């Protein structure tokens, strides 16, 4: 279904909510209660900032709608170990302490962010000495071991390696660790170290592949990586589907994006992996500026994506990358802004924390999906 048709259908639905929407609203169900009925966890990213963790109205909204919290940046390597051997856990600990008080489960993101630009500069500039492979292994063991031991059983699921595949060609990305250990070998080691440090936790490979034609090489590269890790016996439990969906998905080459996405999910689940939606939001840059039209288009895009993806009972988690527009990273992302200069509206609630059509689309998708596997 193309974007114009999605918008048209969404606008028709904006004047009179379909029956599933009306039923959901009539009982004032939260996202987490609707999802829990089918065995799905619902969560949100949280940042230790005044407009997020420090905003009582926003934290109340998140605690009401969600059952899982993941730190937006506070558990990444740059934040936790900004200098060699110097660990700073306070910001993440504060987020997780709040989550425990609210009886919310905690996910970890991410032990190794693979692109070199997202590793700390001290790591990129480190002197690996006369035995570089041994030193690379030592650095990974020190970081992953310290972090997983610190959080212990407080974290039920870790994104161990993030974005290891280059979307341009599907090849594995290079960094200082792959240079000395090999790419598959470094990823395998990272997961084994994570299993050693967090034997209770679900271990996840996380990436942002999509179903559109522009993502074909990315998808193929991820499938190849997962197959290689399966052959090595790497302890990867699940694949994180970042799900930053939206208006870049209109790149066409005659193939149906939904068919290609289903083919990818079939390949991944066929290897025995579980799935998580880890960073959901919607980029609205190609939709009209008019708010009603744009919000309806966002909701329709989300419904198409979620109906297909959540039809797989292997999807156990649905995590949004922000619950309200004022906290969305899309508003500060300069790589794909709206050409009209308007701010993005890609989350379920607006700046005033009022519900938008996207919220109802998510609810409807939850109602339509099959129960999760036990």
C-alpha positions as CSV (number, residue, x, y, z in Angstrom):
1,X,0.0,0.0,0.0
2,X,1.6,3.4,-1.0
3,X,1.7,6.4,1.2
4,X,-1.1,8.3,-0.5
5,X,-3.5,5.4,0.0
6,X,-2.4,5.0,3.6
7,X,-3.1,8.7,4.1
8,X,-6.5,8.4,2.4
9,X,-7.6,5.5,4.5
10,X,-6.3,7.1,7.6
11,X,-8.2,10.3,7.0
12,X,-11.4,8.3,6.4
13,X,-10.9,6.7,9.7
14,X,-10.1,9.9,11.5
15,X,-13.8,11.0,11.4
16,X,-15.2,7.9,12.9
17,X,-13.1,5.4,14.8
18,X,-13.3,1.8,13.6
19,X,-15.0,-0.6,16.1
20,X,-11.8,-2.0,17.6
21,X,-10.7,1.6,18.4
22,X,-14.0,2.3,20.0
23,X,-13.9,-0.8,22.1
24,X,-10.4,-0.1,23.3
25,X,-11.3,3.5,24.2
26,X,-14.6,2.4,25.9
27,X,-12.7,0.6,28.7
28,X,-9.8,3.1,28.9
29,X,-7.2,0.4,28.6
30,X,-3.5,1.2,28.8
31,X,-1.1,0.0,26.1
32,X,0.6,-2.3,28.6
33,X,-2.7,-3.9,29.7
34,X,-3.9,-4.5,26.2
35,X,-0.5,-6.0,25.2
36,X,-0.2,-8.1,28.4
37,X,-3.4,-9.9,27.5
38,X,-1.6,-11.2,24.4
39,X,1.7,-11.8,26.2
40,X,3.6,-8.8,24.8
41,X,5.7,-6.4,26.9
42,X,5.4,-2.7,26.2
43,X,8.1,-0.2,27.0
44,X,9.7,3.2,26.3
45,X,13.1,4.8,26.3
46,X,13.8,7.2,29.1
47,X,16.6,9.8,29.4
48,X,17.9,11.3,32.6
49,X,16.9,14.9,31.6
50,X,14.7,17.5,33.1
51,X,12.1,17.1,30.3
52,X,11.9,13.4,30.8
53,X,12.9,11.8,34.1
54,X,12.5,15.2,35.7
55,X,9.1,15.8,34.2
56,X,6.4,14.5,36.6
57,X,3.6,14.5,34.0
58,X,5.7,12.7,31.4
59,X,7.0,10.0,33.9
60,X,3.4,9.5,35.0
61,X,2.3,8.9,31.4
62,X,5.2,6.5,30.8
63,X,4.5,4.5,34.0
64,X,0.8,4.3,33.2
65,X,1.3,3.0,29.6
66,X,4.5,1.0,29.8
67,X,5.8,-2.0,31.7
68,X,9.5,-1.8,30.5
69,X,12.1,1.0,30.5
70,X,15.3,1.2,28.5
71,X,17.9,4.0,28.9
72,X,18.1,6.2,25.8
73,X,21.8,6.8,26.1
74,X,22.8,6.3,29.7
75,X,23.9,2.6,29.4
76,X,25.9,3.1,26.2
77,X,29.7,2.8,26.4
78,X,30.3,6.5,25.9
79,X,28.2,7.3,28.9
80,X,29.2,4.4,31.2
81,X,33.0,4.4,30.6
82,X,34.0,7.8,29.1
83,X,37.7,7.2,30.1
84,X,39.7,4.1,30.6
85,X,38.6,2.3,33.7
86,X,36.3,5.2,34.8
87,X,32.8,4.0,35.1
88,X,29.9,6.4,35.7
89,X,26.7,4.6,36.6
90,X,24.8,7.3,38.4
91,X,22.6,8.5,35.6
92,X,21.5,5.0,34.5
93,X,21.1,3.9,38.2
94,X,18.7,6.8,38.8
95,X,16.5,5.9,35.8
96,X,16.4,2.2,36.8
97,X,15.7,3.1,40.5
98,X,12.7,5.1,39.3
99,X,11.6,2.2,37.1
100,X,11.8,-0.2,40.1
101,X,9.7,2.1,42.2
102,X,7.1,2.1,39.4
103,X,7.3,-1.7,39.0
104,X,8.7,-1.4,35.5
105,X,11.1,-4.0,34.0
106,X,14.5,-2.9,32.7
107,X,16.2,-3.5,29.4
108,X,19.9,-2.7,28.6
109,X,21.0,-0.7,25.5
110,X,23.8,-1.3,24.3
111,X,27.0,-3.0,25.4
112,X,28.8,-2.5,22.1
113,X,27.7,0.1,19.5
114,X,29.6,-1.2,16.5
115,X,30.3,1.8,14.3
116,X,33.6,3.4,15.1
117,X,32.0,6.9,15.5
118,X,29.9,5.6,18.4
119,X,32.8,4.1,20.3
120,X,34.5,6.4,22.9
121,X,37.4,8.3,21.4
122,X,39.8,6.7,23.9
123,X,38.9,3.3,22.6
124,X,39.4,4.3,19.0
125,X,42.8,5.8,19.9
126,X,43.9,3.1,22.3
127,X,47.4,1.6,22.0
128,X,46.7,-2.2,21.5
129,X,50.4,-2.9,22.0
130,X,52.5,-6.0,20.8
131,X,49.5,-8.4,21.3
132,X,46.6,-6.5,19.9
133,X,44.1,-9.3,19.8
134,X,44.7,-10.1,23.5
135,X,44.4,-6.4,24.4
136,X,41.2,-6.0,22.4
137,X,39.7,-9.0,24.2
138,X,40.8,-7.5,27.5
139,X,39.0,-4.2,26.8
140,X,35.8,-5.9,25.8
141,X,35.9,-8.2,28.8
142,X,36.5,-5.3,31.2
143,X,33.7,-3.2,29.8
144,X,31.0,-5.9,29.2
145,X,31.9,-7.7,32.5
146,X,31.8,-4.6,34.6
147,X,28.6,-3.3,33.2
148,X,26.7,-6.6,33.3
149,X,27.9,-7.3,36.8
150,X,26.9,-3.9,38.0
151,X,23.3,-4.1,36.8
152,X,23.0,-7.9,37.5
153,X,19.6,-9.3,37.4
154,X,18.1,-5.8,37.3
155,X,18.3,-6.0,33.5
156,X,16.3,-8.9,31.9
157,X,17.4,-8.2,28.3
158,X,20.5,-6.7,26.8
159,X,21.2,-5.3,23.3
160,X,24.7,-6.7,23.2
161,X,25.8,-5.5,19.8
162,X,24.2,-2.7,17.9
163,X,24.3,-1.9,14.2
164,X,27.1,-4.2,13.0
165,X,26.0,-4.3,9.4
166,X,26.7,-1.4,6.9
167,X,23.4,-0.6,5.2
168,X,25.2,0.6,2.1
169,X,26.6,-2.8,1.1
170,X,25.6,-5.3,3.7
171,X,29.2,-5.9,4.9
172,X,30.2,-6.0,8.5
173,X,31.3,-2.7,9.9
174,X,35.0,-2.3,10.9
175,X,36.3,-0.8,14.1
176,X,39.3,-1.2,16.3
177,X,38.1,-4.5,17.7
178,X,37.3,-6.1,14.3
179,X,40.7,-5.0,13.1
180,X,42.4,-7.1,15.7
181,X,39.9,-9.9,16.3
182,X,37.9,-10.3,13.1
183,X,34.3,-9.0,12.6
184,X,32.3,-12.2,13.3
185,X,34.8,-13.2,16.0
186,X,34.4,-9.9,17.9
187,X,30.6,-10.1,17.8
188,X,30.7,-13.7,18.9
189,X,33.1,-12.8,21.8
190,X,30.9,-9.9,22.9
191,X,27.9,-12.2,23.2
192,X,29.9,-14.9,25.1
193,X,31.1,-12.2,27.5
194,X,27.6,-11.0,28.0
195,X,26.3,-14.5,28.7
196,X,29.1,-14.9,31.2
197,X,28.2,-11.6,32.9
198,X,24.4,-11.9,32.7
199,X,23.6,-15.6,32.4
200,X,19.9,-14.9,33.2
201,X,19.4,-12.3,30.5
202,X,18.0,-12.4,27.0
203,X,20.8,-11.4,24.6
204,X,19.9,-9.4,21.5
205,X,21.5,-8.3,18.2
206,X,19.9,-4.9,17.4
207,X,19.7,-3.1,14.0
208,X,17.6,-0.8,11.9
209,X,17.0,-2.8,8.7
210,X,13.6,-2.2,7.0
211,X,11.4,-3.7,4.3
212,X,11.9,-1.1,1.5
213,X,14.1,-1.5,-1.5
214,X,16.8,0.8,-0.1
215,X,17.3,-1.6,2.8
216,X,17.7,-4.8,0.7
217,X,21.5,-5.1,1.2
218,X,21.1,-4.3,4.9
219,X,18.6,-7.1,5.4
220,X,20.8,-9.5,3.5
221,X,23.8,-8.6,5.6
222,X,21.9,-9.1,8.8
223,X,20.6,-12.5,7.7
224,X,24.2,-13.5,6.8
225,X,25.5,-12.3,10.1
226,X,22.8,-14.2,12.1
227,X,23.5,-17.4,10.1
228,X,27.2,-17.1,10.8
229,X,26.6,-16.6,14.5
230,X,24.2,-19.6,14.5
231,X,27.0,-21.8,13.0
232,X,29.4,-20.7,15.7
233,X,27.0,-21.4,18.5
234,X,27.0,-17.7,19.6
235,X,24.5,-17.2,22.4
236,X,22.2,-14.8,20.6
237,X,18.6,-15.2,21.7
238,X,16.8,-12.6,19.7
239,X,16.9,-9.9,17.0
240,X,16.0,-6.3,17.9
241,X,14.0,-4.6,15.1
242,X,14.6,-0.9,15.8
243,X,11.5,0.0,13.8
244,X,12.3,3.7,13.1
245,X,9.7,3.5,10.3
246,X,8.3,6.2,8.1
247,X,8.8,8.2,5.0
248,X,12.1,6.8,3.7
249,X,10.2,3.6,3.1
250,X,8.9,4.8,-0.3
251,X,12.0,3.9,-2.3
252,X,10.7,1.6,-5.0
253,X,12.2,-1.0,-7.4
254,X,9.0,-2.9,-8.2
255,X,9.1,-5.1,-5.1
256,X,6.5,-4.9,-2.3
257,X,8.1,-3.7,1.0
258,X,5.7,-5.7,3.1
259,X,6.4,-8.9,1.2
260,X,10.2,-8.2,1.5
261,X,9.8,-7.5,5.2
262,X,7.8,-10.7,5.7
263,X,10.5,-12.7,3.9
264,X,13.2,-11.2,6.2
265,X,11.2,-12.0,9.3
266,X,10.6,-15.6,8.0
267,X,14.3,-16.0,7.5
268,X,15.2,-14.8,11.0
269,X,12.5,-16.7,12.8
270,X,13.4,-19.8,10.7
271,X,16.8,-19.7,12.3
272,X,15.2,-19.9,15.7
273,X,15.6,-16.3,16.9
274,X,13.0,-14.4,18.9
275,X,12.1,-10.8,17.9
276,X,11.7,-7.5,19.6
277,X,10.6,-4.1,18.4
278,X,13.1,-2.1,20.2
279,X,13.0,1.6,19.1
280,X,9.6,2.4,17.5
281,X,8.7,5.8,16.1
282,X,7.5,7.2,12.8
283,X,9.3,9.7,10.5
284,X,6.7,11.9,8.9
285,X,8.9,14.0,6.6
286,X,7.0,13.1,3.4
287,X,3.6,13.5,4.8
288,X,1.5,16.8,4.5
289,X,2.2,19.6,6.9
290,X,-1.5,19.8,8.0
291,X,-1.5,18.2,11.5
292,X,-4.7,16.2,11.1
293,X,-3.6,14.8,7.7
294,X,-0.1,14.1,9.0
295,X,-1.2,12.4,12.2
296,X,-3.6,10.2,10.3
297,X,-0.8,9.3,7.8
298,X,1.5,8.4,10.7
299,X,-1.1,6.2,12.2
300,X,-1.8,4.4,8.9
301,X,1.9,3.7,8.3
302,X,2.2,2.3,11.9
303,X,-0.8,0.1,11.5
304,X,0.5,-1.4,8.3
305,X,3.9,-2.1,9.9
306,X,2.6,-3.4,13.2
307,X,-0.1,-5.6,11.8
308,X,2.5,-7.5,9.8
309,X,5.3,-7.5,12.3
310,X,3.2,-8.4,15.4
311,X,1.5,-11.2,13.4
312,X,4.7,-13.1,14.4
313,X,4.2,-14.5,17.9
314,X,8.0,-14.5,18.2
315,X,7.8,-10.7,18.9
316,X,7.9,-10.5,22.7
317,X,8.6,-6.8,23.3
318,X,7.3,-3.5,21.8
319,X,9.5,-0.5,22.9
320,X,8.9,3.0,21.8
321,X,11.8,5.5,21.4
322,X,9.9,8.2,23.3
323,X,6.2,8.5,24.2
324,X,5.6,12.1,23.3
325,X,6.7,14.4,20.5
326,X,8.7,16.9,22.7
327,X,11.2,14.1,23.7
328,X,11.5,12.5,20.2
329,X,15.1,12.2,18.9
330,X,13.6,12.8,15.4
331,X,13.2,16.5,16.2
332,X,16.9,16.9,16.5
333,X,18.0,14.6,13.7
334,X,19.4,16.6,10.9
335,X,20.0,13.8,8.4
336,X,16.3,13.5,7.4
337,X,14.4,16.6,8.4
338,X,11.1,17.8,7.0
339,X,11.7,20.0,4.0
340,X,9.0,22.5,5.2
341,X,10.9,22.9,8.5
342,X,8.0,21.7,10.6
343,X,8.8,19.6,13.7
344,X,8.2,15.8,13.6
345,X,5.1,14.2,15.1
346,X,6.1,10.6,15.3
347,X,5.1,9.4,18.7
348,X,1.7,8.4,20.3
349,X,1.3,11.7,22.3
350,X,1.8,15.3,21.4
351,X,3.8,18.0,23.2
352,X,0.9,18.5,25.6
353,X,0.7,14.8,26.3
354,X,-2.6,14.5,24.5
355,X,-3.2,11.2,22.7
356,X,-2.9,11.1,18.9
357,X,-4.2,8.7,16.2
358,X,-0.9,6.8,16.4
359,X,-1.9,5.7,19.9
360,X,-5.2,4.2,18.7
361,X,-3.4,2.5,15.8
362,X,-1.0,0.8,18.2
363,X,-3.9,-0.3,20.4
364,X,-5.8,-1.7,17.4
365,X,-2.7,-3.6,16.3
366,X,-2.4,-5.1,19.8
367,X,-6.0,-6.2,19.7
368,X,-5.6,-7.8,16.3
369,X,-2.3,-9.7,16.9
370,X,-2.2,-13.3,18.0
371,X,-1.1,-14.3,21.4
372,X,2.6,-14.6,22.0
373,X,4.4,-17.9,22.3
374,X,4.7,-19.2,25.9
